Amino acid sequence: MSVYEWARQELRQSLDMAQEVGFDPGLSLRALLSAVVQQSKTVRNAEDLADELRFLAENLDDDQDYGFMRP
């Protein structure tokens, strides 16, 4: 299992637990994202973290083609 597979599994379990207690899925994801960013600040510098978040935000469209991708 890769660290990314582990993270997806942990996220799914957390969302399932949140749903069991009646939390809204969107709000649960926002809270988890906020917690991850806060914790990440303890092990990464702010500029590096901001760069990664910017990259992720700019690449949200799954249907968009990028110049570096080959057909």
Number of C-alpha atoms within 10 A of each C-alpha: 5 6 8 9 10 11 11 11 12 12 14 12 12 15 18 14 12 16 13 9 8 10 14 11 13 10 11 16 16 11 12 15 12 12 11 11 16 11 11 13 14 9 9 12 10 13 10 11 15 14 11 12 13 11 11 11 10 9 13 9 9 6 7 8 11 8 6 6 6 6 4
